[in-house]
Amino acid sequence: MTKQTKSTVVTIADNDNSAALLALLRTTVPLDKAAVPVITSPQVPDNYADVKTGIRRMGERLSDPARGDARRTSIDDVCQEVTELLANAAGKGMPFDKLADALEYDRAMKQYRSQQQDYLRRSNAKAVELAGTVQEWVADIAAVLQMKAQVGLEVLQEAADAPNKPSLHWLSTCISVNT
């Protein structure tokens, strides 16, 4: 059996104090986002899948254990083996004329993903920094409310309005919001 509950969502617009506190927060803490770079995904070239399949087959051929037993290391033997490998791939339909496009696409896609990761790291670092700053700000507000409870509103207002304390202007705004 499940119990139906009615949830109530209070938005900032519903509460004047919340709206005033948010406005104060925005003047105190810059809530700007990390700049979003313009990143465009590269277009997949024609026959890309065929080229990658051919490269995969060549890789399987090169990593075949039977090949390792008969492997020779002289330049002539290696050149002959590479030539046989390429001829075999061409015979199986690998479109070598599209190889350059496929390799360029792979390079562009790697750069594209790197740009995405860079943005995500910067955006995450900015969000963590802002969260810490907002937490400090909320702690300051909580401290003001505790001071208000201890010394009274009049003493706190007098301290906030003192001409030798211009850095406490935000305190005066906070007091007026929370009264």
C-alpha positions as CSV (number, residue, x, y, z in Angstrom):
1,M,0.0,0.0,0.0
2,T,1.3,3.4,-0.9
3,K,0.4,6.6,0.7
4,Q,-0.3,9.6,-1.5
5,T,1.3,12.8,-0.4
6,K,0.8,16.2,-1.7
7,S,4.1,18.0,-2.3
8,T,4.3,21.8,-2.0
9,V,6.9,23.7,-3.9
10,V,7.6,27.2,-2.7
11,T,9.2,29.3,-5.4
12,I,11.3,32.4,-4.8
13,A,8.5,34.5,-6.4
14,D,6.1,33.3,-3.7
15,N,8.2,34.7,-0.9
16,D,9.4,38.3,-0.7
17,N,12.1,37.5,1.8
18,S,13.5,34.7,-0.4
19,A,13.5,37.0,-3.4
20,A,15.3,39.7,-1.5
21,L,17.9,37.2,-0.2
22,L,18.4,35.9,-3.7
23,A,18.9,39.4,-5.0
24,L,21.4,40.1,-2.2
25,L,23.2,36.8,-3.0
26,R,23.5,37.9,-6.7
27,T,25.0,41.2,-5.7
28,T,27.4,39.5,-3.3
29,V,28.4,36.4,-5.2
30,P,28.8,36.5,-9.0
31,L,26.7,33.6,-10.3
32,D,28.0,33.6,-13.8
33,K,28.4,30.3,-15.7
34,A,31.5,29.1,-17.4
35,A,31.7,30.2,-21.0
36,V,30.3,27.6,-23.3
37,P,32.6,27.0,-26.3
38,V,31.4,26.6,-29.8
39,I,32.2,23.0,-30.6
40,T,31.0,21.3,-33.8
41,S,31.0,17.5,-34.2
42,P,32.9,16.3,-37.3
43,Q,30.9,14.7,-40.0
44,V,31.3,10.9,-40.5
45,P,32.9,10.4,-43.9
46,D,31.5,8.0,-46.5
47,N,32.6,4.3,-46.1
48,Y,34.0,5.1,-42.6
49,A,32.6,1.8,-41.2
50,D,34.2,-0.1,-44.1
51,V,37.6,1.5,-43.5
52,K,37.4,0.8,-39.8
53,T,36.4,-2.8,-40.5
54,G,39.4,-3.2,-42.8
55,I,41.8,-1.7,-40.2
56,R,40.3,-4.1,-37.6
57,R,40.9,-7.1,-39.9
58,M,44.5,-6.0,-40.4
59,G,45.0,-5.6,-36.7
60,E,43.6,-9.1,-36.1
61,R,46.0,-10.4,-38.8
62,L,48.9,-8.7,-37.1
63,S,48.0,-10.0,-33.7
64,D,47.4,-13.5,-34.8
65,P,49.5,-15.9,-32.7
66,A,50.3,-18.0,-35.8
67,R,51.9,-15.0,-37.4
68,G,54.1,-14.5,-34.4
69,D,55.8,-17.9,-34.8
70,A,56.8,-17.2,-38.4
71,R,57.6,-13.5,-38.0
72,R,60.8,-12.2,-39.4
73,T,62.4,-8.9,-38.6
74,S,64.4,-8.0,-41.7
75,I,63.3,-5.0,-43.6
76,D,62.6,-7.0,-46.7
77,D,60.4,-9.5,-44.7
78,V,58.5,-6.7,-43.0
79,C,57.9,-4.9,-46.3
80,Q,56.7,-8.1,-47.9
81,E,54.4,-8.8,-45.0
82,V,52.9,-5.3,-45.0
83,T,52.4,-5.5,-48.8
84,E,50.6,-8.9,-48.4
85,L,48.5,-7.5,-45.6
86,L,47.5,-4.5,-47.6
87,A,46.8,-6.6,-50.7
88,N,44.7,-9.0,-48.6
89,A,42.7,-6.0,-47.2
90,A,42.2,-4.6,-50.7
91,G,41.1,-8.0,-51.9
92,K,38.5,-8.1,-49.1
93,G,37.1,-4.7,-50.2
94,M,38.7,-2.2,-47.9
95,P,38.3,1.2,-49.6
96,F,41.8,2.6,-49.3
97,D,40.7,5.7,-51.2
98,K,38.7,6.7,-48.1
99,L,41.4,5.9,-45.6
100,A,42.7,9.5,-45.4
101,D,39.1,10.8,-44.7
102,A,38.6,8.2,-42.0
103,L,41.9,9.0,-40.3
104,E,41.1,12.7,-40.4
105,Y,37.7,12.1,-38.9
106,D,39.3,10.1,-36.1
107,R,41.7,13.0,-35.4
108,A,38.9,15.5,-35.5
109,M,36.6,13.4,-33.3
110,K,39.4,13.0,-30.7
111,Q,39.8,16.8,-30.7
112,Y,36.0,17.3,-30.4
113,R,35.9,14.9,-27.4
114,S,38.9,16.7,-25.8
115,Q,37.1,20.0,-26.1
116,Q,34.0,18.6,-24.5
117,Q,36.0,17.2,-21.6
118,D,37.8,20.5,-21.1
119,Y,34.5,22.3,-20.9
120,L,33.1,19.8,-18.5
121,R,36.1,20.1,-16.3
122,R,36.0,23.9,-16.3
123,S,32.3,24.0,-15.8
124,N,32.5,21.5,-12.9
125,A,35.3,23.4,-11.3
126,K,33.3,26.7,-11.6
127,A,30.2,25.0,-10.1
128,V,32.2,23.7,-7.1
129,E,33.8,27.1,-6.6
130,L,30.3,28.8,-6.7
131,A,28.8,26.2,-4.3
132,G,31.6,26.9,-1.8
133,T,31.1,30.6,-2.1
134,V,27.3,30.3,-1.7
135,Q,27.9,28.1,1.4
136,E,30.1,30.7,2.9
137,W,27.5,33.4,2.2
138,V,24.7,31.3,3.8
139,A,27.0,30.7,6.8
140,D,27.5,34.5,7.1
141,I,23.7,35.0,6.9
142,A,23.2,32.4,9.6
143,A,25.8,34.1,11.8
144,V,24.0,37.4,11.3
145,L,20.7,35.8,12.4
146,Q,22.4,34.3,15.5
147,M,23.9,37.7,16.3
148,K,20.5,39.2,15.9
149,A,19.1,36.7,18.4
150,Q,21.9,37.4,20.9
151,V,22.3,41.2,20.8
152,G,19.0,42.3,19.3
153,L,18.0,44.0,16.1
154,E,18.7,47.6,17.2
155,V,22.4,46.9,18.1
156,L,22.9,44.9,14.9
157,Q,21.3,47.7,12.8
158,E,23.4,50.3,14.6
159,A,26.6,48.4,13.8
160,A,25.6,47.9,10.2
161,D,24.8,51.6,9.7
162,A,28.0,52.9,11.4
163,P,29.9,55.2,9.0
164,N,33.2,53.6,9.8
165,K,32.0,50.2,8.6
166,P,31.2,50.5,4.9
167,S,31.9,46.8,4.4
168,L,28.9,46.0,6.5
169,H,26.3,47.5,4.1
170,W,25.2,44.0,3.1
171,L,24.5,43.3,6.8
172,S,22.0,46.2,6.8
173,T,20.3,44.8,3.7
174,C,20.2,41.3,5.3
175,I,18.7,42.7,8.5
176,S,16.0,44.5,6.6
177,V,15.2,41.3,4.7
178,N,14.9,39.2,7.8
179,T,12.8,41.5,9.9
